[in-house]
Amino acid sequence: MAELKLRTEVKPLKGCERLISHEDRILLLGSCFSDNIGSRLDADLFDTVVNPFGALYNPRSIQLALNRLAERRPFTPEELFQHNELWHSYYFHSSFSSSSPDDALEKMNRSLDRGAQRLLNATIIIITLGSARGFALKNGIVVANCHKMPADTFDEFEMDSPEVAESIKAIIDTIGSVNNHAKPVFTVSPIRHTGYGMHENTLSKAALLLGLHRVIKEHPQSAIYFPAFEIMMDDLRDYRFYADDMKHPSAVAVNYIYDIFLESFTTAETRATAIDCRSFTRRMNHRPLSTSPEAISAELAARRKMKENFLRAYPVTGQALEEYIANHQVLEL
């Protein structure tokens, strides 16, 4: 009797399993789905830089961000504006905003430098397109974030598939102009933007998919497409795989997509290393049961020993581990 299949499974890509290893340097740009995948790569101690501007949704915003990284041109006070007692930039997410313009600029330019350096030395650049809709100031400058400014500050635009294709070509060209060794990997975010209605969300995703398809079909060696959108829509097509807002994938769904991502782009040996890395970073994030000086001292000694043993087994993860410790409030080692 034939096996009864109740799902249409999306299989891992073939022929790409050596694209990513722990020796690679990865840059991720795009929607908050990039943050989801990036956080998992980070915990598995892949050498990653994730969204140096914060989340970016439409292809033009991503194109402008990459241009700025390629130029490595620092942000200036003239590029900031004040709203609701905070200083913002239209290039950056509000997590970079501050009550002090100097502090905001310092955070922005530090992240710009880190992203620009990663663009130069990246071996893999993962770009997630979220929406074909975007916003521009009245002077035509496309913004990455509106920072809750009045609606009449902006003009809204919606890109059709040829415009998406044009931006994707420009993104690939910008990457190649500063780093011809990096391989771009594109994906479309499965996160649904339902503010304009379900039909409009579908049209927006279709424009992204068609634009990507056009570029990769015409230039098959220029980039790779990973089907995160299709995995969510056609494989995990059940509301139990969504978060409570019914728009974002649940943690279970993101983990499932991430597993297919790893199976597509890494070898079995790299995946085994990633599992060990994940166990190690989880252990490093545990909080001591006691806050007494003796308990803290004993915990630190145990962690230092664990770290030494881990790096002896996996020396290639050293840089990624130091970044992880610095960025995740891990108990000081």
DRENTOR-329560 format. One record per atom (N, C-alpha, C, O, CB): x, y, z; residue in one letter. Coordinates in pm, whole numbers, plus 50000, padded with zeros to 5 digits. Glycine has a CB too. Layout:
residues N
XYZA/...
//
This chain:
residues 333
500854988150000M/500005000050000M/500885012450000M/501795013750082M/499045000150122M/500605021449909A/501385033649897A/501235042250023A/500165042950083A/500955041649772A/502345048850061E/502325057550178E/501435069550152E/501535075950047E/503755062150216E/500565072650248L/499675084150235L/500435096750274L/500905097750387L/498405082350323L/500545106250182K/501235118750209K/500215129850231K/499315131950149K/502185122350092K/500355136750342L/499415147350378L/500035161150366L/499415170950407L/498915145250518L/501245162050310R/501915174850292R/502635174850158R/503005164250107R/502895177650407R/502825186550102T/503685188049985T/505015193650033T/505165205650052T/503025197449875T/505975184750053E/507245188750112E/508135195850009E/508205191949893E/507975176550168E/508795206350056V/509805213249975V/511155207650016V/511565208750132V/509735228949994V/511845201849921K/513105195149951K/514275205049952K/514185215549890K/513375184049849K/515365201750023P/516565210150017P/517095211349875P/516885202449792P/517655204450109P/517775222449846L/518395224349716L/519485213949694L/520095209049789L/518965238649704L/519715210749570K/520765201249535K/521965208649474K/521805218549404K/520225190549435K/523145203649502G/524345209049440G/524935221249507G/525885227049454G/524065212149303G/524385225349623C/524875237449690C/525435234649828C/525705243849905C/523765247649701C/525605221749861E/525855218150001E/527235222250051E/527505220750171E/525695203350017E/528105227249967R/529415232050013R/529505247250010R/530595252950020R/530515226049928R/528365253849996L/528385268449985L/528755275150117L/529455285350116L/527025273449939L/528305269650230I/528505276050360I/529185266350457I/528785254850470I/527165280950419I/530215271350523S/530865263950631S/531225273850741S/530965285750728S/532145256350580S/531805268850848H/532195277850957H/533415286250922H/533805295050998H/532475269851082H/534015283650808E/535125292050762E/534635303950680E/535405313050650E/536085283850679E/533355303950645D/532825314750562D/532445326850646D/532205325950766D/531605309950483D/532395338350578R/531965350850639R/530655355050573R/530605356550450R/533055362050625R/529615356850652I/528255358450602I/527725372350636I/527895377150748I/527325347550659I/527095378650540L/526365391150560L/524905388550526L/524605383150419L/526955402750472L/523995392550616L/522555391350590L/521935405250589L/522195413450677L/521865382350698L/521105407650488L/520375420250475L/518935417150439L/518655407450368L/521035429450369L/518015425550488G/516635424250444G/515635424750557G/515875431050660G/516465411550371G/514525418150537S/513395418950629S/513735412050760S/514815406250775S/512145412650567S/512805412650855C/513065406550986C/513225391550976C/513675385251072C/511945409951084C/512865385350863F/513165371250844F/514685369050837F/515175358450877F/512495366050716F/515415379150787S/516885378450792S/517375377750935S/518315370550966S/517505390550720S/516725385451024D/517075384851166D/516825370951222D/517625365851300D/516285395351246D/515705364651181N/515375351251231N/516415340951191N/516895333251274N/513995347051180N/516775340951063I/517785331451015I/519155335251070I/519945326551108I/517805330950860I/519435348351073G/520725353051122G/520975349351266G/522095345751303G/520825367851106G/519935350151350S/520105346751491S/520435331951509S/521175328251600S/518845350351571S/519895323551422R/520185309251431R/521595306251379R/522295297951438R/519145301251351R/522005312751271L/523385311251226L/524355315951333L/525405309951355L/523605319051095L/523985326951398D/524815332551504D/524975322651620D/526085320551669D/524215345751555D/523875316751663A/523915307151774A/524685294451736A/525225287651823A/522505303451819A/524725291351607D/525485279851560D/526935283551528D/527685275551471D/524835273851436D/527305295751567L/528675300951557L/529205301451414L/530395299051390L/529585292551640L/528305304451319F/528765308851189F/529135323651201F/528555330951280F/527665306451078F/530105327951123D/530625341651131D/529675350851054D/529775352050932D/532085342551074D/528755357451126T/527685364951062T/527665379551105T/528025382951217T/526345358551095T/527255387951012V/526855401851040V/525435403250987V/525185400850869V/527855412550974V/524505407051074V/523085406951040V/522515421151042V/522585428051144V/522305397851137V/521975425350931N/521215437850919N/521885449750990N/521395454451093N/519825435950976N/523005454450937P/523685465850999P/522855478751001P/523205488051074P/524975468450928P/521785479550923F/520875490950927F/519575487851000F/518705496451012F/520565495650786F/519435475651050G/518145470851096G/517385464850980G/517915463950869G/517345482151161G/516165460751004A/515365454050901A/515105463350783A/514795475150800A/514045449150959A/515225457750663L/514955464750537L/513965456150459L/514115443950454L/516275467250454L/512965462250398Y/511875454350342Y/511815454350190Y/511645443650131Y/510585459250396Y/511935465750127N/511765465949982N/513115466149911N/514105470349971N/510915478149939N/513175461749786P/514455460849715P/515195474049704P/516425474249707P/514235455249578P/514475485249690R/515175498149677R/515895501949806R/517005507149802R/514195509149639R/515275499349920S/515935502350047S/517185493850064S/518205498650112S/514965500050165S/517105481150025I/518265472350033I/519355477049937I/520545476849971I/517875457850003I/518945481149819Q/519885486349720Q/520625498649773Q/521845499649759Q/519155489849589Q/519895507949835L/520515519949890L/521445516650006L/522525522550018L/519435529849936L/521045507250090A/521885503350203A/523205497350153A/524265500450207A/521145493250293A/523145488750052L/524355482849997L/525245493449933L/526475492849944L/524015471949896L/524635503049866N/525415514049809N/526185521349918N/527365524549901N/524505523849733N/525515523850031R/526165531150140R/527285522750202R/528335528250238R/525135535050248R/527085509850214L/528145501150264L/529335501050167L/530485501250211L/527615486750284L/529055500750037A/530135500649938A/530925513649941A/532145513649927A/529565498249798A/530215524949960E/530875537949968E/531635539750098E/532645546750104E/529855549249952E/531125533250204R/531665534650339R/531695549450381R/532625553950448R/533075528550348R/530685556650341R/530605570950371R/529885572950504R/528725569150516R/529875578650259R/530555578850604P/529935580250736P/528685588950732P/528555597850648P/530935585950835P/527785586250824F/526605594650839F/526975607350915F/527845607351002F/525465586950912F/526305618150880T/526605631350935T/525405636651013T/524295631650995T/527015641150823T/525615646751099P/524485652451173P/523355657351083P/522185657051123P/524965663851258P/523695661850963E/522675666950871E/521705656150824E/520625659150773E/523325673350752E/522095643450841E/521255632450797E/520345627250908E/519605617650888E/522105621150745E/520395633451023L/519515629951133L/518345639651142L/518435650851092L/520295629751266L/517275635351205F/516145644251235F/515585640351371F/515765629051417F/515025643451124F/514925649751434Q/514405647551569Q/512895645751563Q/512185653451497Q/514775659151662Q/512415635551633H/510985632951639H/510695625451768H/511375615751802H/510485624851514H/509675630051841N/509315623851970N/510525622752063N/510735612552128N/508705609851947N/511305633352067E/512435634752159E/513605625352128E/514515623852210E/511965632352300E/513585619052012L/514685610451971L/515255615151838L/514555621051756L/514235595851962L/516535612351818W/517185615351691W/517225602551607W/517675592051653W/518605621051713W/516755603751482H/516605592251394H/517345594451263H/517755605651230H/515115589351367H/517495583551188S/517925584051049S/516945575950966S/516475565451010S/519375578651031S/516635580850848Y/515725573450760Y/516385560950701Y/515715552750640Y/515235582550647Y/517695559650719Y/518395547650673Y/518295536250773Y/518455524550737Y/519855550950645Y/518035539550902F/518205529851009F/516895526951082F/515985535151086F/519235534751108F/516845514951138H/515755511151228H/515825519651355H/516875525151388H/515835496051263H/514705520651425S/514625528951544S/515505523951659S/515745531351754S/513195529851591S/515965511551652S/516875506551755S/518195514251757S/518935513651855S/517155491651734S/518495521551650F/519705529851644F/519435544251688F/520365552151701F/520275529751503F/518185547651711S/517835561251750S/518245563951894S/518435554651973S/516335563651732S/518375576951927S/518815580452062S/518355594652095S/518055602652006S/520365579352074S/518295597452224S/517975611052268S/519125620552243S/518945632752246S/517615611152417S/520305615152217S/521485623152186S/521885621152040S/522095609751998S/522665619552280S/522005631851962P/522425630051822P/523815624051809P/524075616151718P/522385643351748P/524715627751901D/526065622051897D/526045607051922D/526755599451856D/526965628952000D/525215602852018D/525115588552048D/524505581051931D/524955570151896D/524275586352175D/523465586851870A/522845580351754A/523855578751640A/523955568051581A/521625588551705A/524595589351611L/525575588551503L/526675578351534L/527125571151445L/526195602251478L/527095577851660E/528135568451697E/527675554051673E/528425545951619E/528545570351843E/526445550851714K/525915537451693K/525755534351544K/526095523351499K/524565535851764K/525245544051469M/525015541951326M/526325539851251M/526445530651170M/524255553751267M/527305548451278N/528565547451204N/529385535251246N/530115529651165N/529395560051224N/529265531051372R/529925518751414R/529345506751339R/530075497951295R/529775516751567R/528025506651326S/527375495651253S/527665496451104S/527845486151039S/525865495751277S/527705508551050L/528085510450909L/529465504850882L/529665497650784L/528025525350871L/530435508050969D/531795503050950D/531845487750954D/532515481450872D/532725508751057D/531115481951048R/531105467351060R/530485461050936R/530995451150884R/530335462951187R/529375466850888G/528725461550769G/529575463550644G/529615454750558G/527395468050750G/530245475050634A/531085477750517A/532275468250512A/532645463450405A/531575492350518A/532875465650627Q/533995456150631Q/533535442250594Q/534245434950525Q/534625456050770Q/532345438450640R/531825425150605R/531485424350457R/531685413850396R/530585421950689R/530975435050398L/530715434950254L/532005432250177L/531995425150077L/530075448350210L/533105437950224L/534385436150156L/534905421850166L/535485416650071L/535415445650213L/534685415350282N/535305402150299N/534315390550303N/534695379150327N/536105401950426N/533035393450277A/532015382950282A/532255372550173A/532715375750063A/530615388950267A/531945360150204T/531915349750102T/530475346350061T/530225341549951T/532625337150153T/529525349050153I/528105346750126I/527335359150170I/527535364250280I/527585333950200I/526435364050083I/525565375250119I/524115370750098I/523705368049985I/525885388050034I/523365370050207I/521985365150204I/521055377250211I/521105385150305I/521695355150322I/520195378650110I/519315390250099I/517875385450097I/517485377750010I/519635398649972I/517085390150193T/515675386250203T/514795397950168T/514805408250235T/515355381050344T/514015396450062L/513065406850019L/511745404750092L/511235393550097L/512855406549864L/511205415550148G/509985414250227G/508735419250158G/507675413250171G/510145421450353G/508865430350084S/507685436650025S/508105444849904S/509225450049899S/506945445550128S/507205445949808A/507445454649693A/506965468949720A/507145477749636A/506745449149569A/506355471249836R/505895484549875R/506965491749955R/507765485550025R/504585483649957R/506975505049943G/507915512950020G/507465527350029G/506395530949979G/509305512149959G/508285535450094F/507965549450116F/509155558150080F/510315554250099F/507545551950262F/508865569850027A/509905579549992A/509505593250043A/508325596550051A/510135579849838A/510505601250078L/510255615150114L/509775622849992L/509885617949879L/511515621650174L/509265634650014K/508725642649904K/509795646149801K/509485649049685K/508095655349957K/511065645949844N/512155648449749N/512595635949674N/513555636349597N/513345654449821N/511895624849696G/512165612549623G/513105602949692G/513305591849642G/512715615749493G/513695606649805I/514625597749875I/513845586449941I/512935588850021I/515445605549980I/514205574049907V/513555562349964V/514015560550108V/515205561850138V/513865549649879V/513075557450197V/513405555750338V/513305540950375V/512505533550319V/512465564350428V/514145537050471A/514095523350522A/513105522150636A/512555511450660A/515465518850568A/512865533250708N/511975533150823N/511325546850835N/511995557150822N/512745529550954N/510025546950860C/509275559550868C/509295565751007C/508935577451023C/507835557150825C/509695558151109H/509815563251246H/508545570251296H/508615579851373H/510995572751255H/507395565351251K/506095570551295K/505925585351268K/505205592351339K/505915567951443K/506585590051163M/506355603851119M/504975604851054M/504425594751011M/507475608351018M/504385617051047P/503065618750984P/503035613050843P/504015614050768P/502665633650981P/501905607150807A/501795600450676A/502075609750560A/502605605550458A/500425594550661A/501705622650575D/501905631950463D/503375635850444D/503695643850356D/501065644450484D/504255630350526T/505695632350507T/506205624550386T/507245627850329T/506475628150632T/505465613950347F/505965604450249F/505005602850132F/503815605950140F/506205590950314F/505575597850024D/504805592349913D/505035577349913D/506165572649926D/505215598849776D/503965569849899E/504085555349894E/504295550749750E/503745556649657E/502845548549955E/505095540249733F/505285534649599F/505135519549605F/505315513349710F/506665538649542F/504815513749492E/504725499149479E/505475495049354E/505145499549244E/503235494249474E/506475486649370M/507325482449259M/506665471049182M/506115461849241M/508705478149311M/506715471749048D/506285460448967D/507495451348945D/508615454748984D/505665465048831D/507275439848882S/508355430048872S/509555435148791S/510685431948828S/507835417348808S/509385443048681P/510575448448614P/511375457848705P/512605458048699P/510165455848487P/510695465648787E/511405474548879E/512145466448986E/513255469949025E/510435484348945E/511525455749034V/512195446949128V/513445441049064V/514515440749125V/511245435749176V/513305436348941A/514445430448870A/515565440648853A/516735437248868A/514005425148732A/515215453048824E/516225463548807E/517005465648938E/518225466948936E/515555476748763E/516285465949051S/516955467749180S/517835455649214S/518935457349268S/515915469949290S/517355443749183I/518145431749213I/519425431649130I/520495428149181I/517325418949185I/519335435549003K/520545436548920K/521515446648980K/522725444248984K/520185440548775K/520975457949026A/521835468149087A/522485463049215A/523645466049242A/521035480949116A/521735455349293I/522285449449416I/523445440149382I/524505440849443I/521185441749494I/523245431349283I/524285421949243I/525505429449189I/526635425749218I/523755412149137I/525265439949111D/526375447849055D/527155454949165D/528385455549160D/525845458148955D/526445460249265T/527135467049375T/527995457249454T/529135460349488T/526115473749469T/527455445549481I/528255435349551I/529505431949470I/530615431549524I/527415422549575I/529315429649340G/530455426049255G/531485436949241G/532655434149217G/529975422249120G/531075449649255S/531995460849239S/533015461749352S/534105467249333S/531235473849230S/532675456349468V/533595457049583V/534065443249629V/535045442149703V/532935464249699V/533375432749586N/533725419349632N/533225409249530N/532065405049533N/533115416449773N/534105405449439N/533675396049334N/533805381449376N/533635372449294N/534475398349208N/534105379149505H/534165365449556H/532895361549631H/532675349749659H/535375363949647H/532065371249664A/530855368449743A/529755362749655A/529535367249542A/530365381249813A/529065352649707K/527935346649636K/526635351749696K/526375349249814K/527995331149643K/525805358949619P/524505363349672P/523495351949674P/523375344249578P/523955375049588P/522775350949784V/521655341649799V/520415349949829V/520375357049930V/521925330949912V/519415349149744F/518185356849762F/517075347849813F/517015335949781F/517765363749631F/516205353649891T/514995346849933T/513895357149951T/514175369049966T/515225338650063T/512655352649951V/511505361349975V/510925357650111V/510665345950138V/510415360049862V/510725367650194S/510235365150329S/508835359250328S/507975364050253S/510255377950411S/508585348950409P/507225343550419P/506325351950510P/505135349050522P/507275329350471P/506855362250574I/506045370750662I/505045378550579I/505405384750479I/506945380550744I/503785378150620R/502715384350542R/502495398850586R/502405401750705R/501415376250557R/502415407650489H/502115421750515H/500645424050478H/500315426450362H/503085431350433H/499795423250579T/498355422850555T/497655436250574T/496435436950566T/497735412750645T/498415446850600G/497785459750626G/496955464950510G/496005472550531G/498825469750660G/497315460950388Y/496575465450270Y/495605454850218Y/494915456950119Y/497545469250161Y/495565443450286G/494685432650242G/495475420850190G/496625422250149G/493725437650136G/494845409250190M/495525397050150M/495875397050001M/496945392349963M/494655385050183M/494965402149918H/495245402249774H/496455411049743H/497305407449662H/494015407249696H/496525422649808E/497645431749785E/498955425549833E/499995427349770E/497405445049856E/498895418249945N/500095411349992N/500555401049889N/501745399849862N/499835404550127N/499605393749832T/499955383649731T/500585390149608T/501565385049554T/498715375649690T/500015401349564L/500585408449449L/501995413249477L/502875412649391L/499695420249410L/502215418249599S/503535423049637S/504555411649634S/505645413149579S/503495429449776S/504195400349694K/505105388849693K/505335383949550K/506445379849515K/504545377449780K/504295384349467A/504425379849328A/505415388649252A/506205383549172A/503065379949258A/505375401749275A/506315410849208A/507755407549248A/508655407549164A/505985425549242A/507965404649376L/509305400849421L/509755387749357L/510875386749308L/509335399649574L/508875377749357L/509215364749302L/509495365449152L/510445359449103L/508105354649330L/508655372949080L/508855374148935L/510135381748903L/510865378148811L/507655381048871L/510385392548978G/511605400148955G/512855391848979G/513795392048900G/511625412449042G/512855384449090L/513985375649120L/514145364849012L/515255362148965L/513795369049256L/513025358948974H/513075348248874H/513655353448743H/514445346548678H/511665342448850H/513275365448705R/513755371048578R/515265372648582R/515945368948486R/513075384748550R/515805378148690V/517245380548698V/518015367448702V/518995365848630V/517585388948821V/517585358048786I/518325345548800I/518205336948675I/519135329748640I/517825337748922I/517075337748606K/516925330248480K/517865335748374K/518475328148299K/515475330848430K/517985349148367E/518845355348266E/520325354248303E/521185353748215E/518475370048248E/520615353748434H/522015353148480H/522125342248587H/522295345348705H/522485367148536H/522045329648548P/521955318748647P/523175317348736P/523075311348843P/521725305848576P/524315322648696Q/525505321648778Q/525645333348876Q/526545333348959Q/526725321048691Q/524745343248866S/524915355448945S/524405354049087S/524865361249176S/524225366848878S/523455345049111A/522845344049243A/522105330849255A/521895323749156A/521875355949269A/521715327549379I/520945315449409I/519645319849477I/519635329449554I/521755305549501I/518575312749447Y/517295315249515Y/517005304049612Y/517025292249576Y/516145316749412Y/516735307649738F/516335297849839F/514845299449869F/514415310649897F/517185299349970F/514045288749863P/512585289849866P/511955290650005P/511095282350037P/512005278349794P/512365300150087A/511745301650220A/510245304350208A/509455298950285A/512425313050300A/509865312850113F/508455316150093F/507645303750059F/506565301650113F/508295326749983F/508175295649968E/507455283749925E/507365273350036E/506355266350048E/508135277649802E/508405272250118I/508355262750229I/507195266350322I/506465257550368I/509695262750307I/507045279250350M/505985283650441M/504605282150377M/503665277450441M/506215298150484M/504495286150252M/503185286450185M/502705272550142M/501515269650149M/503235295650064M/503625264150096D/503225251550034D/503535239150118D/502905228750100D/503895250249903D/504505240350208D/504865228850293D/504205230350431D/503575221050480D/506405227750307D/504365241950492L/503815244350626L/502505252150619L/502315261850693L/504845251850714L/501625248150532R/500415255950507R/499335252750611R/498305246650581R/499875253250365R/499595256950733D/498685254450844D/498915265450946D/500065269050972D/498905240150907D/497845270951003Y/497995282051096Y/498725278251224Y/499135287151300Y/496645287651130Y/498895265551251R/499665261751369R/501135265251353R/501885265051451R/499515246851398R/501565268351232F/502935272251208F/503135287451207F/504195292451169F/503405266551078F/502095294651248Y/502195309251257Y/502245313651403Y/501755306751492Y/501005315851186Y/502845325351425A/502825331451558A/501415336451587A/500515335251503A/503855343051568A/501225342151706D/499885346351748D/499285357051658D/498065358151650D/499925351451889D/500125365051591D/499585375551503D/499125370151369D/498575377751288D/500625386251481D/499325357351343M/498915350751218M/499615356751094M/499155355050982M/497405351851201M/500735363751116K/501495369651006K/502915364051000K/503425360850893K/501545384751019K/503535362951118H/504905358451125H/504965343251144H/504095337551210H/505645365551240H/505965336651087P/506145322451115P/506455320251263P/507115328551326P/507275316651028P/505975309451318S/506295305851455S/507755301651464S/508425299651362S/505365294651507S/508245300151587A/509615295351606A/509785281451545A/510835278451488A/509975295051756A/508755273151556V/508825259751496V/509005260751345V/509815253451287V/507545251551530V/508265269751281A/508345271451136A/509715276751095A/510305271850998A/507245280951087A/510225286751168V/511535292351134V/512615281751151V/513535280751069V/511855304751222V/512525273751257N/513495263051276N/513445252951163N/514475248051118N/513245256051409N/512235249751116Y/512075240351006Y/512705245950878Y/513425238850808Y/510575237250983Y/512435258650849I/513015265050731I/514535265650744I/515255263350647I/512445279350711I/515005268750863Y/516445269450886Y/517105255750865Y/518205254950809Y/516735274651028Y/516455245150908D/517005231750887D/517145228750737D/518145223050695D/516115221250954D/516135232650658I/516235230350513I/517325239250453I/518035235250361I/514865233250443I/517455251350507F/518535260350464F/519895253650487F/520735253550398F/518465273850541F/520095248150606L/521365241550636L/521575229350547L/522675227050497L/521435237550783L/520525221450528E/520655209650442E/520965213550298E/521615205950226E/519375201250447E/520505225250256S/520745229850119S/522185234450099S/522775231949995S/519795241150084S/522755241350199F/523995248650178F/525195243650258F/526285249050243F/523775262850211F/525015233550342T/526125228650423T/526255213550412T/525305206550377T/525945232750570T/527445208650442T/527685194250443T/527215188350575T/526945195550671T/529185191150420T/527125175250580A/526755168450703A/527755171350814A/527365172550931A/526655153250680A/529015172450780E/530045175550879E/529835189550939E/529935191451060E/531455174650817E/529525199250853T/529265212850901T/528035213150989T/528015220151091T/529105222650784T/526985205750952R/525775205451033R/526035199151169R/525475203551270R/524665197850961R/526875188951173A/527225182851301A/527975192751389A/527725193551510A/528075170151280A/528875200451330T/529575210951405T/528595221351455T/528695225951568T/530655217551317T/527625225151370A/526635235151409A/525815230551529A/525515238551617A/525695238151291A/525465217851534I/524705212551647I/525525213551775I/524985217251880I/524295197851622I/526805210251768D/527665211551886D/527805226151928D/527815229252047D/529055205551858D/527915235051830C/527995249351860C/526725254251928C/526775262052023C/528245257451731C/525605249651880R/524315253751936R/524185249252082R/523725256752167R/523155247951852R/524605236952109S/524575232052247S/525495240252337S/525165243152451S/524985217152252S/526645243952282F/527605251652361F/527065265652392F/527155270152506F/528935252752286F/526505272652292T/526005286252318T/524795285952411T/524615295152490T/525645293252186T/523985275652402R/522875274352498R/523415272852640R/522885278852733R/521985262452463R/524455264852655R/525045263052787R/525635276252838R/525525279452957R/526135252152783R/526235283952748M/526835296652788M/525785306852830M/526085316152905M/527665302152674M/524545305252782N/523475314652815N/522735311052944N/521895318752990N/522495315352701N/523025299553001H/522385295953127H/522805305553238H/523955309853244H/522735281453166H/521865308953324R/522155317553438R/522415308953561R/521695299153584R/520995327453464R/523425312353642P/523675304653764P/522465304753856P/521775314853868P/524895310153838P/522205293553921L/521075292754013L/521305301354136L/520345306454195L/520835278254055L/522545302954175S/522875311154291S/523675323354245S/524495322354153S/523665303054396S/523435334754308T/524175346954275T/525265349854378T/525825360854380T/523225358754266T/525575340354464S/526615342454562S/527975343554492S/528165337454386S/526635331154666S/528915351154547P/530235352454484P/530915339054460P/531585337254359P/531135361054569P/530735329654551E/531365316554535E/530785309054416E/531515303054336E/531185308354662E/529435309554405A/528775302654293A/529155308854159A/529405301754062A/527245302954311A/529195322254154I/529565329054031I/531005325653992I/531295323153875I/529405344354046I/531895325654091S/533295322454064S/533445308154011S/534215305753918S/534125324254191S/532725298854071A/532785284954026A/532225283453885A/532765276153802A/532025275754123A/531125290653859E/530515290053726E/531465295753621E/531595290053513E/529185297753723E/532115306853651L/533055312853556L/534215303353527L/534625301853412L/533585326153611L/534725297053631A/535825287653610A/535395276053521A/536145271853433A/536345282353746A/534195270853544A/533685259853464A/533485264153319A/533775256553226A/532365254653521A/532995276253300R/532755281053164R/534075283453089R/534185280452970R/531925293953166R/535045288853159R/536335291053094R/536945277853049R/537535276852941R/537305298453188R/536785267753133K/537305254453095K/536535248852976K/537135243052885K/537205244753215K/535215250552977M/534405246052864M/534805253252737M/534905247252630M/532905248352893M/535035266252748K/535435274152631K/536765269352576K/536915267852455K/535515289052668K/537725266952663E/539035261952619E/538885248652546E/539475246652440E/539975260452739E/538115239652603N/537925226452542N/537205227652408N/537535220852311N/537155217152636N/536195236552405F/535425238152281F/536315243652171F/536295238452059F/534225247452304F/537095253952199L/537935260052096L/539055250552054L/539545251251941L/538525273152146L/539465241752144R/540455231852106R/539855222152002R/540535217651910R/540945224152230R/538575219152020A/537895210051926A/537485217151798A/537525211351689A/536665203751992A/537085230151810Y/536565237651694Y/537245251351685Y/536585261551706Y/535015239251704Y/538535251651656P/539245264551653P/538715274151547P/538875286251561P/540705262251629P/538075268951442V/537585277451335V/536465286851382V/536165296751316V/537085268951220V/535855283751496T/534735291851545T/535185303051639T/534345310051695T/533745282951617T/536495304851657G/536995314251756G/536465328351741G/535985334251838G/538465314551751G/536535333851620Q/536065347551597Q/534565348651621Q/534105357951686Q/536405352151455Q/533805339151569A/532355339351586A/531975338251733A/531025344551778A/531695328051506A/532725330251809L/532425328651951L/532685341552027L/531885345452113L/533265317352011L/533785348351997E/534055361052064E/532965371152034E/532545378652123E/535425366452022E/532515371651911E/531415380651873E/530145376851948E/529405385551996E/531175380351720E/529885363951958Y/528675359352026Y/528705363452173Y/527715368552226Y/528515344052014Y/529805361252238I/529935364752380I/529745379752400I/529085384052495I/531315360452434I/530325387852310A/530235402352323A/528825407552300A/528425417552359A/531175408952225A/528065400752214N/526755406152171N/525555400352246N/524435405052227N/526575403452025N/525765390352331H/524625383452390H/524615383452543H/523945375152605H/524585369452341H/525345392452602Q/525345393852749Q/525615380452817Q/525035377152921Q/523985399352797Q/526515372752756V/526935360252817V/527755363552940V/528545372952939V/527745351452717V/527575355853046L/528335357853168L/529815358853134L/530365350153067L/528085346353268L/530445369553179E/531815373253138E/532765361353146E/532865354453248E/532335384653225E/533475359253034L/534445348253030L/535865353953022L/536835346353018L/534175338752910L/
//
